[in-house]
Amino acid sequence: MSKKIPMRQCVGCGEMKSKKELLRIIRTTEDEILLDRTGKKNGRGAYICPNGECFRKAVKAKGFERSLKMAIPKEVVENLEKEMEKIAAG
Ligand SMILES: [Zn+2]
C-alpha cells in the first residue's frame, strides 16, 4: 500500500510540493505571523519553498496576505525573510 503524501502549494511559485519540502508560515489566534518550524502550531497556514526567490514572489503577489487573510506589516515580512534565509542556508 502506498501512503499518500500531503501536498501543499507554495504561495510563491505555485508549485505543489510535499509538506516537508515547504516552510509553514502561520497566523496565530493572536494575529501574529510566525514561521512555524515544527509544522504543528495551530493557526491558518501558508506554505512556501525555503528560498528567497519564492519568498519575494509571494510578497510581491501578496500571496501571504491572501492565504493568511490579513495585511502583513513590512517589518514582519523582513523578519520572516531573515529567518527563512537562515533556514535555507542550513
Ligand atoms: Zn516555491
PDB file of the backbone (N, CA, C, O) and the ligand in Angstrom, with CONECT records:
HET     ZN  A 101       1
ATOM      1  N   MET A   1       0.835  -1.203   0.000  1.00  0.00           N
ATOM      2  CA  MET A   1       0.000   0.000   0.000  1.00  0.00           C
ATOM      3  C   MET A   1       0.871   1.255   0.000  1.00  0.00           C
ATOM      4  O   MET A   1       1.846   1.351   0.745  1.00  0.00           O
ATOM      5  N   SER A   2       0.515   2.175  -0.816  1.00  0.00           N
ATOM      6  CA  SER A   2       1.287   3.411  -0.842  1.00  0.00           C
ATOM      7  C   SER A   2       0.628   4.459   0.045  1.00  0.00           C
ATOM      8  O   SER A   2      -0.590   4.633   0.038  1.00  0.00           O
ATOM      9  N   LYS A   3       1.462   5.145   0.800  1.00  0.00           N
ATOM     10  CA  LYS A   3       0.966   6.217   1.659  1.00  0.00           C
ATOM     11  C   LYS A   3       0.787   7.475   0.839  1.00  0.00           C
ATOM     12  O   LYS A   3       1.602   7.794  -0.027  1.00  0.00           O
ATOM     13  N   LYS A   4      -0.263   8.166   1.118  1.00  0.00           N
ATOM     14  CA  LYS A   4      -0.471   9.437   0.428  1.00  0.00           C
ATOM     15  C   LYS A   4       0.358  10.515   1.111  1.00  0.00           C
ATOM     16  O   LYS A   4       0.314  10.679   2.330  1.00  0.00           O
ATOM     17  N   ILE A   5       1.106  11.235   0.309  1.00  0.00           N
ATOM     18  CA  ILE A   5       1.895  12.335   0.860  1.00  0.00           C
ATOM     19  C   ILE A   5       1.061  13.602   0.793  1.00  0.00           C
ATOM     20  O   ILE A   5       0.558  13.970  -0.268  1.00  0.00           O
ATOM     21  N   PRO A   6       0.916  14.276   1.949  1.00  0.00           N
ATOM     22  CA  PRO A   6       0.128  15.516   1.902  1.00  0.00           C
ATOM     23  C   PRO A   6       0.861  16.579   1.083  1.00  0.00           C
ATOM     24  O   PRO A   6       2.019  16.896   1.357  1.00  0.00           O
ATOM     25  N   MET A   7       0.182  17.119   0.089  1.00  0.00           N
ATOM     26  CA  MET A   7       0.784  18.119  -0.767  1.00  0.00           C
ATOM     27  C   MET A   7       0.229  19.503  -0.432  1.00  0.00           C
ATOM     28  O   MET A   7      -0.945  19.669  -0.098  1.00  0.00           O
ATOM     29  N   ARG A   8       1.104  20.468  -0.533  1.00  0.00           N
ATOM     30  CA  ARG A   8       0.703  21.856  -0.307  1.00  0.00           C
ATOM     31  C   ARG A   8       1.263  22.715  -1.433  1.00  0.00           C
ATOM     32  O   ARG A   8       2.252  22.372  -2.079  1.00  0.00           O
ATOM     33  N   GLN A   9       0.590  23.851  -1.642  1.00  0.00           N
ATOM     34  CA  GLN A   9       1.020  24.724  -2.719  1.00  0.00           C
ATOM     35  C   GLN A   9       1.862  25.881  -2.186  1.00  0.00           C
ATOM     36  O   GLN A   9       1.484  26.546  -1.221  1.00  0.00           O
ATOM     37  N   CYS A  10       2.992  26.108  -2.819  1.00  0.00           N
ATOM     38  CA  CYS A  10       3.844  27.243  -2.469  1.00  0.00           C
ATOM     39  C   CYS A  10       3.149  28.532  -2.899  1.00  0.00           C
ATOM     40  O   CYS A  10       2.694  28.644  -4.038  1.00  0.00           O
ATOM     41  N   VAL A  11       3.066  29.508  -1.988  1.00  0.00           N
ATOM     42  CA  VAL A  11       2.404  30.769  -2.337  1.00  0.00           C
ATOM     43  C   VAL A  11       3.294  31.655  -3.219  1.00  0.00           C
ATOM     44  O   VAL A  11       2.860  32.699  -3.706  1.00  0.00           O
ATOM     45  N   GLY A  12       4.545  31.222  -3.415  1.00  0.00           N
ATOM     46  CA  GLY A  12       5.438  31.981  -4.292  1.00  0.00           C
ATOM     47  C   GLY A  12       5.345  31.505  -5.733  1.00  0.00           C
ATOM     48  O   GLY A  12       4.869  32.232  -6.605  1.00  0.00           O
ATOM     49  N   CYS A  13       5.803  30.276  -5.982  1.00  0.00           N
ATOM     50  CA  CYS A  13       5.856  29.767  -7.354  1.00  0.00           C
ATOM     51  C   CYS A  13       4.589  29.019  -7.750  1.00  0.00           C
ATOM     52  O   CYS A  13       4.373  28.755  -8.933  1.00  0.00           O
ATOM     53  N   GLY A  14       3.754  28.677  -6.782  1.00  0.00           N
ATOM     54  CA  GLY A  14       2.504  27.996  -7.088  1.00  0.00           C
ATOM     55  C   GLY A  14       2.637  26.498  -7.314  1.00  0.00           C
ATOM     56  O   GLY A  14       1.664  25.836  -7.673  1.00  0.00           O
ATOM     57  N   GLU A  15       3.842  25.954  -7.107  1.00  0.00           N
ATOM     58  CA  GLU A  15       4.031  24.519  -7.298  1.00  0.00           C
ATOM     59  C   GLU A  15       3.507  23.725  -6.111  1.00  0.00           C
ATOM     60  O   GLU A  15       3.555  24.176  -4.966  1.00  0.00           O
ATOM     61  N   MET A  16       3.005  22.533  -6.411  1.00  0.00           N
ATOM     62  CA  MET A  16       2.571  21.633  -5.357  1.00  0.00           C
ATOM     63  C   MET A  16       3.772  20.818  -4.895  1.00  0.00           C
ATOM     64  O   MET A  16       4.476  20.220  -5.709  1.00  0.00           O
ATOM     65  N   LYS A  17       4.000  20.796  -3.597  1.00  0.00           N
ATOM     66  CA  LYS A  17       5.106  20.017  -3.052  1.00  0.00           C
ATOM     67  C   LYS A  17       4.659  19.346  -1.770  1.00  0.00           C
ATOM     68  O   LYS A  17       3.637  19.705  -1.184  1.00  0.00           O
ATOM     69  N   SER A  18       5.451  18.352  -1.337  1.00  0.00           N
ATOM     70  CA  SER A  18       5.101  17.717  -0.071  1.00  0.00           C
ATOM     71  C   SER A  18       5.402  18.693   1.066  1.00  0.00           C
ATOM     72  O   SER A  18       6.283  19.546   0.964  1.00  0.00           O
ATOM     73  N   LYS A  19       4.639  18.540   2.155  1.00  0.00           N
ATOM     74  CA  LYS A  19       4.743  19.470   3.277  1.00  0.00           C
ATOM     75  C   LYS A  19       6.165  19.628   3.797  1.00  0.00           C
ATOM     76  O   LYS A  19       6.571  20.721   4.193  1.00  0.00           O
ATOM     77  N   LYS A  20       6.916  18.536   3.794  1.00  0.00           N
ATOM     78  CA  LYS A  20       8.252  18.635   4.397  1.00  0.00           C
ATOM     79  C   LYS A  20       9.249  19.382   3.509  1.00  0.00           C
ATOM     80  O   LYS A  20      10.340  19.737   3.955  1.00  0.00           O
ATOM     81  N   GLU A  21       8.873  19.616   2.262  1.00  0.00           N
ATOM     82  CA  GLU A  21       9.736  20.406   1.385  1.00  0.00           C
ATOM     83  C   GLU A  21       9.458  21.903   1.499  1.00  0.00           C
ATOM     84  O   GLU A  21      10.176  22.733   0.943  1.00  0.00           O
ATOM     85  N   LEU A  22       8.398  22.219   2.233  1.00  0.00           N
ATOM     86  CA  LEU A  22       7.988  23.613   2.308  1.00  0.00           C
ATOM     87  C   LEU A  22       8.107  24.150   3.723  1.00  0.00           C
ATOM     88  O   LEU A  22       8.118  23.387   4.689  1.00  0.00           O
ATOM     89  N   LEU A  23       8.195  25.458   3.835  1.00  0.00           N
ATOM     90  CA  LEU A  23       8.135  26.097   5.146  1.00  0.00           C
ATOM     91  C   LEU A  23       6.711  26.542   5.395  1.00  0.00           C
ATOM     92  O   LEU A  23       5.998  26.942   4.475  1.00  0.00           O
ATOM     93  N   ARG A  24       6.304  26.467   6.653  1.00  0.00           N
ATOM     94  CA  ARG A  24       4.952  26.861   7.014  1.00  0.00           C
ATOM     95  C   ARG A  24       4.992  28.193   7.755  1.00  0.00           C
ATOM     96  O   ARG A  24       5.734  28.369   8.720  1.00  0.00           O
ATOM     97  N   ILE A  25       4.193  29.098   7.286  1.00  0.00           N
ATOM     98  CA  ILE A  25       4.057  30.390   7.956  1.00  0.00           C
ATOM     99  C   ILE A  25       2.621  30.480   8.436  1.00  0.00           C
ATOM    100  O   ILE A  25       1.685  30.258   7.669  1.00  0.00           O
ATOM    101  N   ILE A  26       2.453  30.806   9.707  1.00  0.00           N
ATOM    102  CA  ILE A  26       1.095  30.784  10.260  1.00  0.00           C
ATOM    103  C   ILE A  26       0.686  32.131  10.836  1.00  0.00           C
ATOM    104  O   ILE A  26       1.501  32.965  11.231  1.00  0.00           O
ATOM    105  N   ARG A  27      -0.625  32.285  10.855  1.00  0.00           N
ATOM    106  CA  ARG A  27      -1.238  33.392  11.592  1.00  0.00           C
ATOM    107  C   ARG A  27      -1.852  32.787  12.833  1.00  0.00           C
ATOM    108  O   ARG A  27      -2.744  31.944  12.742  1.00  0.00           O
ATOM    109  N   THR A  28      -1.386  33.209  13.984  1.00  0.00           N
ATOM    110  CA  THR A  28      -1.891  32.648  15.234  1.00  0.00           C
ATOM    111  C   THR A  28      -3.237  33.276  15.578  1.00  0.00           C
ATOM    112  O   THR A  28      -3.701  34.206  14.919  1.00  0.00           O
ATOM    113  N   THR A  29      -3.843  32.740  16.623  1.00  0.00           N
ATOM    114  CA  THR A  29      -5.125  33.296  17.059  1.00  0.00           C
ATOM    115  C   THR A  29      -4.963  34.719  17.596  1.00  0.00           C
ATOM    116  O   THR A  29      -5.938  35.464  17.698  1.00  0.00           O
ATOM    117  N   GLU A  30      -3.713  35.097  17.941  1.00  0.00           N
ATOM    118  CA  GLU A  30      -3.458  36.481  18.374  1.00  0.00           C
ATOM    119  C   GLU A  30      -3.058  37.371  17.197  1.00  0.00           C
ATOM    120  O   GLU A  30      -2.586  38.492  17.385  1.00  0.00           O
ATOM    121  N   ASP A  31      -3.256  36.854  15.973  1.00  0.00           N
ATOM    122  CA  ASP A  31      -2.909  37.598  14.755  1.00  0.00           C
ATOM    123  C   ASP A  31      -1.425  37.909  14.631  1.00  0.00           C
ATOM    124  O   ASP A  31      -1.034  38.930  14.066  1.00  0.00           O
ATOM    125  N   GLU A  32      -0.613  37.017  15.165  1.00  0.00           N
ATOM    126  CA  GLU A  32       0.819  37.119  14.941  1.00  0.00           C
ATOM    127  C   GLU A  32       1.164  36.276  13.728  1.00  0.00           C
ATOM    128  O   GLU A  32       0.543  35.243  13.479  1.00  0.00           O
ATOM    129  N   ILE A  33       2.160  36.725  12.973  1.00  0.00           N
ATOM    130  CA  ILE A  33       2.640  35.941  11.842  1.00  0.00           C
ATOM    131  C   ILE A  33       3.970  35.313  12.246  1.00  0.00           C
ATOM    132  O   ILE A  33       4.923  36.013  12.588  1.00  0.00           O
ATOM    133  N   LEU A  34       4.019  33.998  12.203  1.00  0.00           N
ATOM    134  CA  LEU A  34       5.209  33.287  12.649  1.00  0.00           C
ATOM    135  C   LEU A  34       5.643  32.252  11.634  1.00  0.00           C
ATOM    136  O   LEU A  34       4.834  31.711  10.881  1.00  0.00           O
ATOM    137  N   LEU A  35       6.940  31.991  11.632  1.00  0.00           N
ATOM    138  CA  LEU A  35       7.441  30.879  10.859  1.00  0.00           C
ATOM    139  C   LEU A  35       7.365  29.655  11.764  1.00  0.00           C
ATOM    140  O   LEU A  35       8.022  29.602  12.804  1.00  0.00           O
ATOM    141  N   ASP A  36       6.577  28.694  11.372  1.00  0.00           N
ATOM    142  CA  ASP A  36       6.335  27.520  12.202  1.00  0.00           C
ATOM    143  C   ASP A  36       7.239  26.383  11.772  1.00  0.00           C
ATOM    144  O   ASP A  36       6.936  25.655  10.826  1.00  0.00           O
ATOM    145  N   ARG A  37       8.348  26.236  12.470  1.00  0.00           N
ATOM    146  CA  ARG A  37       9.330  25.226  12.063  1.00  0.00           C
ATOM    147  C   ARG A  37       8.888  23.816  12.422  1.00  0.00           C
ATOM    148  O   ARG A  37       9.373  22.847  11.837  1.00  0.00           O
ATOM    149  N   THR A  38       7.977  23.691  13.373  1.00  0.00           N
ATOM    150  CA  THR A  38       7.523  22.356  13.751  1.00  0.00           C
ATOM    151  C   THR A  38       6.420  21.870  12.814  1.00  0.00           C
ATOM    152  O   THR A  38       6.207  20.666  12.672  1.00  0.00           O
ATOM    153  N   GLY A  39       5.725  22.802  12.178  1.00  0.00           N
ATOM    154  CA  GLY A  39       4.597  22.450  11.320  1.00  0.00           C
ATOM    155  C   GLY A  39       3.388  21.999  12.102  1.00  0.00           C
ATOM    156  O   GLY A  39       2.446  21.450  11.531  1.00  0.00           O
ATOM    157  N   LYS A  40       3.401  22.226  13.412  1.00  0.00           N
ATOM    158  CA  LYS A  40       2.333  21.678  14.257  1.00  0.00           C
ATOM    159  C   LYS A  40       1.568  22.723  15.037  1.00  0.00           C
ATOM    160  O   LYS A  40       0.630  22.401  15.766  1.00  0.00           O
ATOM    161  N   LYS A  41       1.964  23.971  14.884  1.00  0.00           N
ATOM    162  CA  LYS A  41       1.249  25.013  15.626  1.00  0.00           C
ATOM    163  C   LYS A  41      -0.126  25.245  15.027  1.00  0.00           C
ATOM    164  O   LYS A  41      -0.357  25.054  13.833  1.00  0.00           O
ATOM    165  N   ASN A  42      -1.028  25.662  15.900  1.00  0.00           N
ATOM    166  CA  ASN A  42      -2.378  25.966  15.436  1.00  0.00           C
ATOM    167  C   ASN A  42      -2.399  27.308  14.728  1.00  0.00           C
ATOM    168  O   ASN A  42      -1.660  28.232  15.067  1.00  0.00           O
ATOM    169  N   GLY A  43      -3.246  27.382  13.761  1.00  0.00           N
ATOM    170  CA  GLY A  43      -3.406  28.653  13.064  1.00  0.00           C
ATOM    171  C   GLY A  43      -3.570  28.430  11.582  1.00  0.00           C
ATOM    172  O   GLY A  43      -3.351  27.335  11.064  1.00  0.00           O
ATOM    173  N   ARG A  44      -3.962  29.497  10.913  1.00  0.00           N
ATOM    174  CA  ARG A  44      -4.108  29.458   9.472  1.00  0.00           C
ATOM    175  C   ARG A  44      -2.707  29.480   8.876  1.00  0.00           C
ATOM    176  O   ARG A  44      -1.879  30.299   9.276  1.00  0.00           O
ATOM    177  N   GLY A  45      -2.435  28.608   7.944  1.00  0.00           N
ATOM    178  CA  GLY A  45      -1.074  28.498   7.431  1.00  0.00           C
ATOM    179  C   GLY A  45      -0.921  28.819   5.956  1.00  0.00           C
ATOM    180  O   GLY A  45      -1.849  28.658   5.164  1.00  0.00           O
ATOM    181  N   ALA A  46       0.274  29.278   5.608  1.00  0.00           N
ATOM    182  CA  ALA A  46       0.658  29.446   4.208  1.00  0.00           C
ATOM    183  C   ALA A  46       1.968  28.688   4.031  1.00  0.00           C
ATOM    184  O   ALA A  46       2.791  28.638   4.945  1.00  0.00           O
ATOM    185  N   TYR A  47       2.154  28.106   2.870  1.00  0.00           N
ATOM    186  CA  TYR A  47       3.363  27.324   2.636  1.00  0.00           C
ATOM    187  C   TYR A  47       4.226  27.979   1.578  1.00  0.00           C
ATOM    188  O   TYR A  47       3.732  28.585   0.628  1.00  0.00           O
ATOM    189  N   ILE A  48       5.536  27.842   1.768  1.00  0.00           N
ATOM    190  CA  ILE A  48       6.475  28.493   0.851  1.00  0.00           C
ATOM    191  C   ILE A  48       7.734  27.634   0.703  1.00  0.00           C
ATOM    192  O   ILE A  48       8.189  27.021   1.669  1.00  0.00           O
ATOM    193  N   CYS A  49       8.291  27.593  -0.510  1.00  0.00           N
ATOM    194  CA  CYS A  49       9.569  26.910  -0.695  1.00  0.00           C
ATOM    195  C   CYS A  49      10.631  27.651   0.121  1.00  0.00           C
ATOM    196  O   CYS A  49      10.591  28.877   0.216  1.00  0.00           O
ATOM    197  N   PRO A  50      11.569  26.924   0.706  1.00  0.00           N
ATOM    198  CA  PRO A  50      12.590  27.593   1.525  1.00  0.00           C
ATOM    199  C   PRO A  50      13.642  28.291   0.669  1.00  0.00           C
ATOM    200  O   PRO A  50      14.822  27.947   0.741  1.00  0.00           O
ATOM    201  N   ASN A  51      13.240  29.244  -0.120  1.00  0.00           N
ATOM    202  CA  ASN A  51      14.234  30.041  -0.833  1.00  0.00           C
ATOM    203  C   ASN A  51      13.735  31.476  -1.003  1.00  0.00           C
ATOM    204  O   ASN A  51      12.535  31.747  -1.021  1.00  0.00           O
ATOM    205  N   GLY A  52      14.692  32.366  -1.126  1.00  0.00           N
ATOM    206  CA  GLY A  52      14.385  33.790  -1.175  1.00  0.00           C
ATOM    207  C   GLY A  52      13.555  34.172  -2.377  1.00  0.00           C
ATOM    208  O   GLY A  52      12.744  35.095  -2.311  1.00  0.00           O
ATOM    209  N   GLU A  53      13.752  33.468  -3.472  1.00  0.00           N
ATOM    210  CA  GLU A  53      13.035  33.806  -4.701  1.00  0.00           C
ATOM    211  C   GLU A  53      11.530  33.625  -4.532  1.00  0.00           C
ATOM    212  O   GLU A  53      10.752  34.517  -4.869  1.00  0.00           O
ATOM    213  N   CYS A  54      11.126  32.482  -4.017  1.00  0.00           N
ATOM    214  CA  CYS A  54       9.706  32.229  -3.796  1.00  0.00           C
ATOM    215  C   CYS A  54       9.153  33.194  -2.758  1.00  0.00           C
ATOM    216  O   CYS A  54       8.024  33.669  -2.875  1.00  0.00           O
ATOM    217  N   PHE A  55       9.956  33.475  -1.747  1.00  0.00           N
ATOM    218  CA  PHE A  55       9.507  34.392  -0.702  1.00  0.00           C
ATOM    219  C   PHE A  55       9.203  35.758  -1.295  1.00  0.00           C
ATOM    220  O   PHE A  55       8.147  36.334  -1.038  1.00  0.00           O
ATOM    221  N   ARG A  56      10.132  36.272  -2.087  1.00  0.00           N
ATOM    222  CA  ARG A  56       9.933  37.598  -2.677  1.00  0.00           C
ATOM    223  C   ARG A  56       8.757  37.617  -3.651  1.00  0.00           C
ATOM    224  O   ARG A  56       8.006  38.590  -3.717  1.00  0.00           O
ATOM    225  N   LYS A  57       8.610  36.531  -4.401  1.00  0.00           N
ATOM    226  CA  LYS A  57       7.454  36.413  -5.306  1.00  0.00           C
ATOM    227  C   LYS A  57       6.157  36.479  -4.523  1.00  0.00           C
ATOM    228  O   LYS A  57       5.213  37.170  -4.906  1.00  0.00           O
ATOM    229  N   ALA A  58       6.129  35.747  -3.417  1.00  0.00           N
ATOM    230  CA  ALA A  58       4.916  35.703  -2.592  1.00  0.00           C
ATOM    231  C   ALA A  58       4.601  37.071  -2.014  1.00  0.00           C
ATOM    232  O   ALA A  58       3.440  37.475  -1.955  1.00  0.00           O
ATOM    233  N   VAL A  59       5.637  37.785  -1.588  1.00  0.00           N
ATOM    234  CA  VAL A  59       5.433  39.116  -1.021  1.00  0.00           C
ATOM    235  C   VAL A  59       4.886  40.045  -2.089  1.00  0.00           C
ATOM    236  O   VAL A  59       3.935  40.790  -1.854  1.00  0.00           O
ATOM    237  N   LYS A  60       5.496  39.992  -3.263  1.00  0.00           N
ATOM    238  CA  LYS A  60       5.107  40.860  -4.370  1.00  0.00           C
ATOM    239  C   LYS A  60       3.666  40.606  -4.807  1.00  0.00           C
ATOM    240  O   LYS A  60       2.909  41.540  -5.072  1.00  0.00           O
ATOM    241  N   ALA A  61       3.307  39.347  -4.875  1.00  0.00           N
ATOM    242  CA  ALA A  61       1.963  38.980  -5.340  1.00  0.00           C
ATOM    243  C   ALA A  61       0.937  38.971  -4.205  1.00  0.00           C
ATOM    244  O   ALA A  61      -0.222  38.610  -4.408  1.00  0.00           O
ATOM    245  N   LYS A  62       1.378  39.373  -3.007  1.00  0.00           N
ATOM    246  CA  LYS A  62       0.524  39.374  -1.815  1.00  0.00           C
ATOM    247  C   LYS A  62      -0.050  37.979  -1.518  1.00  0.00           C
ATOM    248  O   LYS A  62      -1.188  37.839  -1.071  1.00  0.00           O
ATOM    249  N   GLY A  63       0.751  36.982  -1.773  1.00  0.00           N
ATOM    250  CA  GLY A  63       0.332  35.604  -1.529  1.00  0.00           C
ATOM    251  C   GLY A  63       0.106  35.305  -0.062  1.00  0.00           C
ATOM    252  O   GLY A  63      -0.821  34.577   0.293  1.00  0.00           O
ATOM    253  N   PHE A  64       0.955  35.869   0.797  1.00  0.00           N
ATOM    254  CA  PHE A  64       0.774  35.635   2.238  1.00  0.00           C
ATOM    255  C   PHE A  64      -0.509  36.297   2.730  1.00  0.00           C
ATOM    256  O   PHE A  64      -1.285  35.706   3.482  1.00  0.00           O
ATOM    257  N   GLU A  65      -0.713  37.529   2.292  1.00  0.00           N
ATOM    258  CA  GLU A  65      -1.926  38.246   2.685  1.00  0.00           C
ATOM    259  C   GLU A  65      -3.172  37.455   2.300  1.00  0.00           C
ATOM    260  O   GLU A  65      -4.119  37.335   3.077  1.00  0.00           O
ATOM    261  N   ARG A  66      -3.149  36.920   1.083  1.00  0.00           N
ATOM    262  CA  ARG A  66      -4.310  36.166   0.615  1.00  0.00           C
ATOM    263  C   ARG A  66      -4.513  34.898   1.429  1.00  0.00           C
ATOM    264  O   ARG A  66      -5.634  34.577   1.825  1.00  0.00           O
ATOM    265  N   SER A  67      -3.425  34.179   1.676  1.00  0.00           N
ATOM    266  CA  SER A  67      -3.544  32.915   2.398  1.00  0.00           C
ATOM    267  C   SER A  67      -3.878  33.121   3.865  1.00  0.00           C
ATOM    268  O   SER A  67      -4.641  32.354   4.453  1.00  0.00           O
ATOM    269  N   LEU A  68      -3.302  34.160   4.449  1.00  0.00           N
ATOM    270  CA  LEU A  68      -3.460  34.356   5.890  1.00  0.00           C
ATOM    271  C   LEU A  68      -4.579  35.332   6.221  1.00  0.00           C
ATOM    272  O   LEU A  68      -4.923  35.533   7.386  1.00  0.00           O
ATOM    273  N   LYS A  69      -5.130  35.922   5.197  1.00  0.00           N
ATOM    274  CA  LYS A  69      -6.284  36.815   5.332  1.00  0.00           C
ATOM    275  C   LYS A  69      -6.034  37.978   6.274  1.00  0.00           C
ATOM    276  O   LYS A  69      -6.908  38.342   7.061  1.00  0.00           O
ATOM    277  N   MET A  70      -4.857  38.559   6.198  1.00  0.00           N
ATOM    278  CA  MET A  70      -4.602  39.804   6.910  1.00  0.00           C
ATOM    279  C   MET A  70      -3.426  40.533   6.259  1.00  0.00           C
ATOM    280  O   MET A  70      -2.598  39.924   5.583  1.00  0.00           O
ATOM    281  N   ALA A  71      -3.371  41.837   6.475  1.00  0.00           N
ATOM    282  CA  ALA A  71      -2.244  42.618   5.985  1.00  0.00           C
ATOM    283  C   ALA A  71      -1.031  42.309   6.855  1.00  0.00           C
ATOM    284  O   ALA A  71      -1.143  42.207   8.076  1.00  0.00           O
ATOM    285  N   ILE A  72       0.115  42.164   6.224  1.00  0.00           N
ATOM    286  CA  ILE A  72       1.307  41.809   6.979  1.00  0.00           C
ATOM    287  C   ILE A  72       2.259  43.002   6.981  1.00  0.00           C
ATOM    288  O   ILE A  72       2.701  43.455   5.924  1.00  0.00           O
ATOM    289  N   PRO A  73       2.577  43.513   8.189  1.00  0.00           N
ATOM    290  CA  PRO A  73       3.455  44.682   8.266  1.00  0.00           C
ATOM    291  C   PRO A  73       4.828  44.408   7.661  1.00  0.00           C
ATOM    292  O   PRO A  73       5.328  43.283   7.690  1.00  0.00           O
ATOM    293  N   LYS A  74       5.420  45.459   7.116  1.00  0.00           N
ATOM    294  CA  LYS A  74       6.687  45.340   6.425  1.00  0.00           C
ATOM    295  C   LYS A  74       7.780  44.731   7.305  1.00  0.00           C
ATOM    296  O   LYS A  74       8.569  43.903   6.849  1.00  0.00           O
ATOM    297  N   GLU A  75       7.814  45.153   8.570  1.00  0.00           N
ATOM    298  CA  GLU A  75       8.887  44.646   9.436  1.00  0.00           C
ATOM    299  C   GLU A  75       8.711  43.155   9.730  1.00  0.00           C
ATOM    300  O   GLU A  75       9.688  42.440   9.952  1.00  0.00           O
ATOM    301  N   VAL A  76       7.462  42.696   9.728  1.00  0.00           N
ATOM    302  CA  VAL A  76       7.220  41.260   9.917  1.00  0.00           C
ATOM    303  C   VAL A  76       7.732  40.488   8.695  1.00  0.00           C
ATOM    304  O   VAL A  76       8.347  39.429   8.821  1.00  0.00           O
ATOM    305  N   VAL A  77       7.463  41.046   7.519  1.00  0.00           N
ATOM    306  CA  VAL A  77       7.955  40.425   6.285  1.00  0.00           C
ATOM    307  C   VAL A  77       9.474  40.339   6.305  1.00  0.00           C
ATOM    308  O   VAL A  77      10.056  39.318   5.936  1.00  0.00           O
ATOM    309  N   GLU A  78      10.111  41.430   6.742  1.00  0.00           N
ATOM    310  CA  GLU A  78      11.579  41.454   6.771  1.00  0.00           C
ATOM    311  C   GLU A  78      12.139  40.432   7.755  1.00  0.00           C
ATOM    312  O   GLU A  78      13.134  39.765   7.471  1.00  0.00           O
ATOM    313  N   ASN A  79      11.492  40.316   8.917  1.00  0.00           N
ATOM    314  CA  ASN A  79      11.935  39.328   9.898  1.00  0.00           C
ATOM    315  C   ASN A  79      11.782  37.909   9.370  1.00  0.00           C
ATOM    316  O   ASN A  79      12.662  37.067   9.549  1.00  0.00           O
ATOM    317  N   LEU A  80      10.648  37.657   8.716  1.00  0.00           N
ATOM    318  CA  LEU A  80      10.406  36.325   8.163  1.00  0.00           C
ATOM    319  C   LEU A  80      11.459  35.981   7.124  1.00  0.00           C
ATOM    320  O   LEU A  80      11.960  34.858   7.069  1.00  0.00           O
ATOM    321  N   GLU A  81      11.783  36.973   6.298  1.00  0.00           N
ATOM    322  CA  GLU A  81      12.755  36.723   5.243  1.00  0.00           C
ATOM    323  C   GLU A  81      14.122  36.380   5.831  1.00  0.00           C
ATOM    324  O   GLU A  81      14.806  35.468   5.365  1.00  0.00           O
ATOM    325  N   LYS A  82      14.504  37.131   6.866  1.00  0.00           N
ATOM    326  CA  LYS A  82      15.787  36.858   7.525  1.00  0.00           C
ATOM    327  C   LYS A  82      15.801  35.460   8.111  1.00  0.00           C
ATOM    328  O   LYS A  82      16.761  34.708   7.946  1.00  0.00           O
ATOM    329  N   GLU A  83      14.719  35.125   8.801  1.00  0.00           N
ATOM    330  CA  GLU A  83      14.617  33.824   9.454  1.00  0.00           C
ATOM    331  C   GLU A  83      14.683  32.706   8.407  1.00  0.00           C
ATOM    332  O   GLU A  83      15.340  31.682   8.590  1.00  0.00           O
ATOM    333  N   MET A  84      13.961  32.956   7.287  1.00  0.00           N
ATOM    334  CA  MET A  84      13.907  31.958   6.233  1.00  0.00           C
ATOM    335  C   MET A  84      15.268  31.755   5.587  1.00  0.00           C
ATOM    336  O   MET A  84      15.653  30.629   5.270  1.00  0.00           O
ATOM    337  N   GLU A  85      15.984  32.838   5.396  1.00  0.00           N
ATOM    338  CA  GLU A  85      17.300  32.720   4.772  1.00  0.00           C
ATOM    339  C   GLU A  85      18.259  31.929   5.654  1.00  0.00           C
ATOM    340  O   GLU A  85      19.124  31.207   5.160  1.00  0.00           O
ATOM    341  N   LYS A  86      18.093  32.076   6.967  1.00  0.00           N
ATOM    342  CA  LYS A  86      18.902  31.302   7.912  1.00  0.00           C
ATOM    343  C   LYS A  86      18.607  29.803   7.739  1.00  0.00           C
ATOM    344  O   LYS A  86      19.517  28.974   7.709  1.00  0.00           O
ATOM    345  N   ILE A  87      17.329  29.486   7.626  1.00  0.00           N
ATOM    346  CA  ILE A  87      16.925  28.086   7.467  1.00  0.00           C
ATOM    347  C   ILE A  87      17.427  27.549   6.125  1.00  0.00           C
ATOM    348  O   ILE A  87      17.954  26.440   6.044  1.00  0.00           O
ATOM    349  N   ALA A  88      17.257  28.350   5.082  1.00  0.00           N
ATOM    350  CA  ALA A  88      17.679  27.928   3.743  1.00  0.00           C
ATOM    351  C   ALA A  88      19.184  27.689   3.694  1.00  0.00           C
ATOM    352  O   ALA A  88      19.662  26.819   2.966  1.00  0.00           O
ATOM    353  N   ALA A  89      19.927  28.474   4.481  1.00  0.00           N
ATOM    354  CA  ALA A  89      21.373  28.330   4.496  1.00  0.00           C
ATOM    355  C   ALA A  89      21.800  27.117   5.336  1.00  0.00           C
ATOM    356  O   ALA A  89      22.965  26.719   5.307  1.00  0.00           O
ATOM    357  N   GLY A  90      20.861  26.536   6.076  1.00  0.00           N
ATOM    358  CA  GLY A  90      21.149  25.379   6.902  1.00  0.00           C
ATOM    359  C   GLY A  90      21.635  25.844   8.248  1.00  0.00           C
ATOM    360  O   GLY A  90      21.939  25.022   9.112  1.00  0.00           O
TER     361      GLY A  90
HETATM  362 ZN    ZN A 101       8.002  27.981  -4.461  1.00  0.00          ZN2+
END
